[in-house]
Amino acid sequence: MQKIIELLSQGKSPCHVTEWTGKQLEGAGYEELKIQESWQLAAGGKYYVRPYSGMVVAFSVPEQMNRKTALRLMFAHTDFPCFKIKPNPEVKTKDYWQLNVEPYGGMLKNTWFDRPLGIYGKVVLESENPFVPKVNLFGSEEPVAVIPSLAPHLNREAGGKQEYDMQRELLPLLGMEKEQEKEDFFFVYIKKKLGVEASEILSYDLFLTNMDEPELIGWDKTLLSSPRIDNLASVAAIVEAMCEKTAGESLAVAGLFDNEEIGSRSKQGADSSLMRDIIRKIGAAFGMTETEVNDMLRGGFLLSVDGAHAVHPNYTNKSDITNDVILGKGITVKTSASQRYLSDSEATAVVMQLCKKADIPYQVQVNRSGMPGGQTLGPIAVSYLPMQGADIGLPMLAMHSARELADIRDYHALASFLKIFSA
């Protein structure tokens, strides 16, 4: 349980998630590689590469590599709904200092009011080589902003199905005007935190994220209430499985991508050819031809690991009428006639048999007819990695809320399943 609690607390931006992941992997004996260098790989070796700040790929090599090697892929994403700070973000309203932000991903807007918000991400500084700017991780380490809600006395629609003007009603408040503060107060703050000159700061990817800590609640303390369960619970389970992986007979590959919440269409997202390039590069390091790598791919199995919708006790009419997914009842296999999820009957059978063999509880999710639900990175990935695969995940409530809900027993079931799958 330590890994998931630690990541939910520390993973406040995608680059902080991959930074944490790298430290976990190195502690388990993984060697870091550079994407643009030639790779000298050893049978039985363990490696990882961080091509971009929000993406990391780890792989454990078996004792023998050939076209019949069992390829086991586990994919998840490092991003989550939050607010992204715009360029030139300073806003002064009366005597209030605010930040200009935009939504990142499909958030439940009303859940973000009155939360303690911190600033996390990366700041890009001047460097000697313009094509290689200096990148610094940034974290406020404490709440610095809040989006105050409007009292119901002033808003008769409060508590109803209200739409919010993102540009006007969800601007965070940093504090009140002080005499020594200047119009560029945000850059002054960044400068002080990093210990650099303001002129060195060129750009940034900074996010406002919920600073609430994860907690186990409920009368038996099995309910996990936390920000960022979607999808950092999947990341933690995959990292846990990779850290315990021994050489074995399979090539186990973990792909943790950025930008899933906004469509995956980026260089570090799942809708990129980079993962296929990495697998080809692994094969080439062992003298495999392109045809042999393709044969290995087609015989492989891919797991897209993401959050799943549990039945909501107050909205049971939003779920399928014969397929219940309940918190605490095990991992979820997600299926869809429209292939919004990756699983077909054969892939579902594979997951079921592995679960039965290890006595891991599982359940099957299908969306209520007429409610398509979201799409995962699974169908995107198999468009360029054609192989069998399944969408699985942790059942959840309050998905995309500032604070989500799951069951810690399901996390343990997920981590156990991934360890068996990747063995």
C-alpha positions as CSV (number, residue, x, y, z in Angstrom):
1,M,0.0,0.0,0.0
2,Q,2.9,2.3,0.6
3,K,3.6,3.0,-3.2
4,I,0.0,4.1,-4.0
5,I,-0.3,6.4,-1.0
6,E,3.2,7.9,-1.7
7,L,2.4,8.5,-5.4
8,L,-1.0,10.0,-4.8
9,S,0.6,12.4,-2.4
10,Q,3.7,13.3,-4.4
11,G,2.5,13.0,-8.0
12,K,1.1,16.4,-8.4
13,S,2.1,16.9,-12.0
14,P,3.0,14.4,-14.8
15,C,6.7,15.2,-14.6
16,H,6.6,14.6,-10.8
17,V,4.9,11.3,-11.5
18,T,7.7,10.2,-13.8
19,E,10.4,11.6,-11.4
20,W,8.9,9.4,-8.7
21,T,8.7,6.4,-11.1
22,G,12.4,6.8,-12.0
23,K,13.4,6.7,-8.4
24,Q,11.4,3.6,-7.7
25,L,12.8,1.8,-10.7
26,E,16.4,2.7,-9.9
27,G,15.8,1.5,-6.3
28,A,14.8,-1.9,-7.9
29,G,17.9,-2.1,-10.0
30,Y,16.7,-0.5,-13.3
31,E,19.3,1.3,-15.4
32,E,18.3,4.6,-17.1
33,L,18.9,4.8,-20.8
34,K,18.8,7.8,-23.2
35,I,16.4,7.6,-26.1
36,Q,18.8,9.0,-28.7
37,E,21.8,6.8,-27.7
38,S,22.6,3.3,-28.9
39,W,21.5,0.7,-26.3
40,Q,23.7,-2.1,-25.1
41,L,21.3,-4.4,-23.4
42,A,21.9,-7.6,-21.5
43,A,19.7,-10.7,-21.2
44,G,18.1,-10.5,-17.8
45,G,18.7,-6.7,-17.6
46,K,16.2,-4.1,-16.3
47,Y,16.1,-0.6,-18.0
48,Y,14.0,2.5,-18.2
49,V,13.9,5.6,-20.5
50,R,12.3,8.9,-20.0
51,P,11.9,10.4,-23.5
52,Y,9.9,13.4,-22.3
53,S,9.3,14.8,-18.8
54,G,5.7,13.4,-18.6
55,M,6.4,10.0,-20.1
56,V,8.5,7.0,-19.0
57,V,9.0,3.5,-20.4
58,A,10.4,0.6,-18.3
59,F,11.3,-2.9,-19.5
60,S,12.6,-6.1,-18.0
61,V,14.5,-8.4,-20.5
62,P,14.1,-12.2,-20.2
63,E,17.1,-14.6,-20.4
64,Q,16.4,-15.2,-24.0
65,M,15.1,-12.9,-26.7
66,N,13.6,-14.1,-30.0
67,R,10.5,-13.8,-32.1
68,K,8.6,-16.2,-29.8
69,T,9.4,-14.2,-26.6
70,A,6.2,-13.5,-24.7
71,L,5.7,-9.7,-24.9
72,R,3.6,-8.3,-22.0
73,L,2.7,-4.6,-22.2
74,M,1.1,-2.6,-19.4
75,F,0.0,1.0,-20.3
76,A,-1.3,3.8,-18.1
77,H,-1.3,7.6,-18.1
78,T,0.5,10.1,-15.8
79,D,-1.9,13.1,-16.3
80,F,-5.2,14.0,-14.6
81,P,-7.8,16.8,-14.8
82,C,-6.6,20.1,-13.2
83,F,-6.0,23.7,-14.1
84,K,-3.1,24.9,-16.3
85,I,-1.7,28.3,-15.7
86,K,-1.7,30.5,-18.8
87,P,1.2,32.7,-20.0
88,N,1.1,36.2,-18.5
89,P,-1.3,34.9,-15.8
90,E,-1.5,37.9,-13.4
91,V,-5.0,39.2,-12.9
92,K,-5.8,42.0,-10.5
93,T,-9.5,42.4,-9.5
94,K,-10.2,45.2,-7.1
95,D,-7.5,44.4,-4.5
96,Y,-7.4,40.7,-5.2
97,W,-4.5,39.0,-6.9
98,Q,-5.7,36.1,-9.1
99,L,-4.2,33.8,-11.8
100,N,-5.5,33.3,-15.3
101,V,-5.9,29.5,-15.9
102,E,-7.6,27.1,-18.3
103,P,-9.0,23.6,-17.6
104,Y,-6.9,20.6,-18.4
105,G,-9.0,17.5,-19.0
106,G,-12.7,16.9,-18.3
107,M,-13.0,18.0,-14.7
108,L,-16.0,18.0,-12.4
109,K,-15.9,21.8,-12.1
110,N,-18.0,22.2,-9.0
111,T,-15.7,20.0,-6.9
112,W,-12.8,22.3,-7.3
113,F,-14.3,25.2,-5.3
114,D,-12.8,25.9,-1.9
115,R,-9.9,23.4,-2.2
116,P,-6.3,24.1,-1.2
117,L,-4.4,24.4,-4.5
118,G,-0.7,24.1,-5.1
119,I,1.4,24.9,-8.1
120,Y,3.3,22.0,-9.7
121,G,5.0,21.3,-13.0
122,K,8.1,22.5,-14.8
123,V,9.8,25.8,-15.5
124,V,12.0,26.3,-18.5
125,L,15.1,28.6,-18.2
126,E,17.7,30.1,-20.5
127,S,20.6,27.9,-21.5
128,E,23.8,28.2,-23.6
129,N,22.3,26.0,-26.3
130,P,18.9,27.4,-27.4
131,F,17.8,23.9,-28.6
132,V,18.4,22.5,-25.1
133,P,16.8,24.8,-22.6
134,K,17.2,24.1,-18.9
135,V,14.2,22.4,-17.3
136,N,13.5,22.6,-13.6
137,L,10.9,20.7,-11.6
138,F,8.7,23.1,-9.7
139,G,6.5,22.5,-6.6
140,S,5.0,25.1,-4.2
141,E,5.1,22.4,-1.5
142,E,2.1,24.1,0.2
143,P,-1.3,25.5,-0.8
144,V,-1.0,28.9,-2.5
145,A,-4.4,29.4,-4.1
146,V,-8.1,28.7,-3.7
147,I,-11.2,29.2,-5.9
148,P,-13.8,30.5,-3.5
149,S,-17.4,29.5,-4.2
150,L,-20.3,32.0,-4.3
151,A,-22.6,31.9,-1.3
152,P,-26.1,30.5,-2.1
153,H,-27.6,33.8,-0.9
154,L,-26.0,35.4,-4.0
155,N,-26.5,32.5,-6.3
156,R,-30.0,30.9,-6.4
157,E,-28.7,28.2,-8.8
158,A,-26.1,27.0,-6.3
159,G,-26.4,23.2,-5.8
160,G,-28.2,22.8,-9.0
161,K,-27.1,21.7,-12.5
162,Q,-25.2,24.9,-13.0
163,E,-22.8,25.6,-15.8
164,Y,-19.7,27.7,-15.0
165,D,-17.9,30.3,-17.0
166,M,-14.4,28.9,-16.8
167,Q,-12.8,32.3,-17.7
168,R,-14.7,34.2,-15.1
169,E,-15.9,32.0,-12.3
170,L,-13.0,29.6,-11.8
171,L,-10.1,32.0,-11.5
172,P,-8.0,31.1,-8.4
173,L,-7.3,33.7,-5.7
174,L,-3.7,34.0,-4.5
175,G,-4.1,36.7,-1.9
176,M,-4.6,40.4,-1.4
177,E,-2.7,43.3,-2.7
178,K,0.4,44.4,-0.9
179,E,2.4,47.6,-1.4
180,Q,5.6,45.9,-2.4
181,E,3.9,43.6,-5.0
182,K,4.2,44.4,-8.7
183,E,2.1,43.5,-11.7
184,D,4.5,40.6,-12.5
185,F,3.9,39.1,-9.0
186,F,3.7,35.5,-10.4
187,F,7.2,35.6,-11.9
188,V,8.5,37.2,-8.8
189,Y,7.1,34.2,-6.8
190,I,8.6,31.7,-9.3
191,K,12.0,33.5,-9.2
192,K,12.1,33.4,-5.4
193,K,11.2,29.7,-5.2
194,L,13.8,28.6,-7.8
195,G,16.5,31.1,-6.8
196,V,16.9,32.4,-10.3
197,E,16.6,35.8,-12.0
198,A,13.2,36.5,-13.5
199,S,14.9,37.2,-16.9
200,E,16.0,33.5,-17.0
201,I,12.5,32.3,-17.0
202,L,11.4,31.6,-20.5
203,S,8.3,29.4,-20.3
204,Y,6.6,26.9,-18.1
205,D,4.0,24.1,-17.8
206,L,2.6,24.7,-14.4
207,F,-0.6,23.4,-13.0
208,L,-2.9,24.1,-10.1
209,T,-3.6,20.8,-8.3
210,N,-5.4,19.7,-5.2
211,M,-3.2,19.6,-2.2
212,D,-5.6,17.3,-0.2
213,E,-3.8,14.2,1.1
214,P,-5.0,10.6,0.5
215,E,-7.0,9.0,3.3
216,L,-8.5,5.6,4.1
217,I,-12.0,6.2,5.4
218,G,-15.2,4.2,6.1
219,W,-16.0,2.1,9.1
220,D,-13.5,-0.6,8.0
221,K,-10.9,1.9,6.6
222,T,-10.9,0.3,3.1
223,L,-12.3,3.3,1.1
224,L,-9.5,5.3,-0.5
225,S,-10.4,9.0,-0.8
226,S,-7.8,11.0,-2.7
227,P,-7.1,13.3,-5.5
228,R,-5.6,11.8,-8.7
229,I,-6.7,8.2,-8.2
230,D,-7.5,8.3,-11.9
231,N,-4.9,7.2,-13.1
232,L,-2.1,7.3,-10.6
233,A,-3.5,4.2,-8.9
234,S,-2.8,2.3,-12.2
235,V,0.7,3.9,-12.4
236,A,1.5,2.8,-8.8
237,A,0.3,-0.8,-9.5
238,I,2.4,-1.1,-12.7
239,V,5.5,0.3,-11.0
240,E,5.0,-2.1,-8.1
241,A,4.8,-5.0,-10.6
242,M,7.9,-3.9,-12.5
243,C,9.9,-3.4,-9.3
244,E,9.2,-7.0,-8.3
245,K,9.8,-8.4,-11.8
246,T,12.5,-11.0,-12.2
247,A,14.0,-12.0,-15.6
248,G,11.6,-14.9,-16.3
249,E,10.6,-15.7,-19.9
250,S,8.6,-12.6,-20.8
251,L,9.7,-9.2,-22.0
252,A,7.6,-7.0,-19.7
253,V,7.2,-3.4,-20.8
254,A,5.5,-0.6,-18.8
255,G,4.4,2.5,-20.8
256,L,3.3,5.5,-18.8
257,F,2.1,8.2,-21.2
258,D,1.1,11.8,-20.8
259,N,-1.9,13.7,-22.2
260,E,-4.5,11.0,-22.1
261,E,-7.0,13.3,-20.5
262,I,-6.8,15.6,-23.6
263,G,-6.8,12.9,-26.3
264,S,-3.3,11.4,-26.3
265,R,-2.3,13.1,-29.5
266,S,1.1,14.4,-28.6
267,K,4.7,13.3,-28.8
268,Q,4.5,11.9,-25.3
269,G,1.0,10.5,-25.6
270,A,-0.2,7.0,-26.5
271,D,-1.2,8.2,-30.0
272,S,2.5,8.4,-31.0
273,S,4.8,5.9,-32.7
274,L,7.4,6.3,-30.0
275,M,6.4,3.0,-28.1
276,R,6.7,1.0,-31.3
277,D,10.1,2.6,-32.0
278,I,11.3,1.6,-28.4
279,I,10.2,-2.0,-28.9
280,R,12.0,-2.2,-32.2
281,K,15.1,-0.7,-30.5
282,I,15.0,-3.4,-27.8
283,G,14.7,-6.1,-30.5
284,A,17.6,-4.6,-32.5
285,A,19.8,-4.6,-29.4
286,F,19.5,-8.4,-29.5
287,G,20.0,-8.8,-33.2
288,M,16.3,-9.3,-34.1
289,T,15.1,-8.3,-37.5
290,E,12.1,-6.1,-38.1
291,T,10.1,-9.1,-39.2
292,E,11.0,-11.0,-36.0
293,V,10.0,-8.0,-33.8
294,N,6.7,-7.8,-35.7
295,D,6.1,-11.5,-35.0
296,M,6.9,-10.9,-31.3
297,L,4.4,-8.0,-31.3
298,R,1.6,-10.0,-32.9
299,G,2.1,-12.7,-30.3
300,G,2.1,-10.2,-27.4
301,F,-0.7,-9.0,-25.0
302,L,-1.4,-5.5,-24.0
303,L,-3.1,-4.2,-20.9
304,S,-4.6,-0.7,-20.9
305,V,-4.9,0.0,-17.2
306,D,-7.2,2.9,-16.2
307,G,-10.1,3.8,-13.9
308,A,-13.5,2.0,-14.3
309,H,-17.0,3.3,-13.3
310,A,-18.4,1.5,-10.3
311,V,-22.2,1.5,-9.6
312,H,-23.1,4.7,-7.8
313,P,-25.5,3.9,-4.9
314,N,-27.4,7.1,-5.4
315,Y,-27.5,6.8,-9.2
316,T,-27.9,3.1,-10.0
317,N,-29.9,4.1,-13.1
318,K,-26.6,5.3,-14.7
319,S,-25.1,1.8,-14.8
320,D,-25.9,-1.3,-16.9
321,I,-28.9,-3.3,-15.7
322,T,-27.3,-6.7,-15.5
323,N,-23.6,-6.0,-15.0
324,D,-22.8,-4.5,-11.6
325,V,-19.3,-3.2,-10.8
326,I,-19.0,-2.7,-7.0
327,L,-16.2,-1.2,-4.9
328,G,-14.2,-3.8,-3.1
329,K,-15.2,-6.7,-5.4
330,G,-12.0,-6.8,-7.4
331,I,-10.4,-5.6,-10.6
332,T,-12.6,-4.6,-13.6
333,V,-12.5,-5.8,-17.2
334,K,-14.0,-3.2,-19.4
335,T,-15.8,-4.1,-22.6
336,S,-17.7,-2.1,-25.3
337,A,-19.5,-3.0,-28.5
338,S,-18.1,0.2,-30.1
339,Q,-14.5,-0.8,-29.1
340,R,-14.1,2.3,-27.0
341,Y,-12.5,-0.3,-24.7
342,L,-9.9,-2.8,-26.0
343,S,-11.3,-6.1,-24.5
344,D,-12.9,-8.7,-26.7
345,S,-14.2,-12.1,-25.6
346,E,-10.8,-13.8,-26.1
347,A,-8.9,-11.1,-24.2
348,T,-11.5,-11.1,-21.4
349,A,-11.1,-14.9,-21.1
350,V,-7.3,-14.4,-20.7
351,V,-7.8,-12.0,-17.8
352,M,-10.5,-14.2,-16.2
353,Q,-8.2,-17.3,-16.3
354,L,-5.3,-15.5,-14.8
355,C,-7.5,-14.2,-12.1
356,K,-9.0,-17.6,-11.4
357,K,-5.6,-19.3,-11.3
358,A,-4.4,-16.8,-8.6
359,D,-7.8,-16.4,-6.8
360,I,-7.9,-12.7,-7.7
361,P,-11.5,-11.2,-7.6
362,Y,-12.7,-9.7,-10.9
363,Q,-15.8,-8.2,-12.4
364,V,-16.9,-7.1,-15.9
365,Q,-18.0,-3.6,-16.8
366,V,-20.1,-2.6,-19.8
367,N,-21.7,0.8,-20.1
368,R,-25.4,1.4,-19.9
369,S,-26.8,1.4,-23.4
370,G,-27.0,5.0,-24.7
371,M,-24.2,6.1,-22.4
372,P,-20.9,5.6,-24.3
373,G,-18.5,6.5,-21.5
374,G,-14.9,7.6,-22.1
375,Q,-12.3,6.0,-24.3
376,T,-9.0,4.7,-23.0
377,L,-5.5,4.6,-24.6
378,G,-5.9,0.9,-25.3
379,P,-7.7,1.2,-28.7
380,I,-5.3,4.0,-29.7
381,A,-2.2,1.9,-28.9
382,V,-3.2,-1.3,-30.8
383,S,-3.7,0.8,-33.9
384,Y,0.1,0.7,-34.3
385,L,0.8,-2.2,-32.0
386,P,-1.6,-4.8,-33.4
387,M,-1.9,-7.5,-30.8
388,Q,-4.4,-9.0,-28.4
389,G,-5.3,-6.8,-25.4
390,A,-7.7,-5.9,-22.7
391,D,-8.8,-2.8,-20.8
392,I,-8.8,-3.3,-17.0
393,G,-8.7,-1.1,-14.0
394,L,-9.7,0.0,-10.6
395,P,-13.4,0.6,-10.0
396,M,-14.1,4.1,-8.8
397,L,-16.7,6.7,-7.8
398,A,-16.5,10.4,-8.4
399,M,-14.1,10.0,-11.4
400,H,-12.6,13.3,-12.5
401,S,-13.6,15.0,-9.2
402,A,-11.0,17.0,-7.3
403,R,-11.2,14.1,-4.9
404,E,-12.1,10.6,-6.0
405,L,-13.1,7.4,-4.3
406,A,-11.9,3.8,-4.7
407,D,-11.4,0.7,-2.4
408,I,-7.8,-0.2,-1.3
409,R,-8.6,-3.9,-1.6
410,D,-9.2,-3.5,-5.4
411,Y,-5.8,-1.8,-5.7
412,H,-4.1,-4.8,-4.0
413,A,-6.0,-7.1,-6.4
414,L,-4.8,-5.0,-9.4
415,A,-1.2,-5.0,-8.2
416,S,-1.3,-8.7,-7.7
417,F,-2.8,-9.3,-11.1
418,L,-0.2,-7.2,-12.9
419,K,2.6,-9.1,-11.1
420,I,1.2,-12.4,-12.4
421,F,0.6,-11.0,-15.9
422,S,4.1,-9.7,-16.3
423,A,5.9,-12.7,-14.7
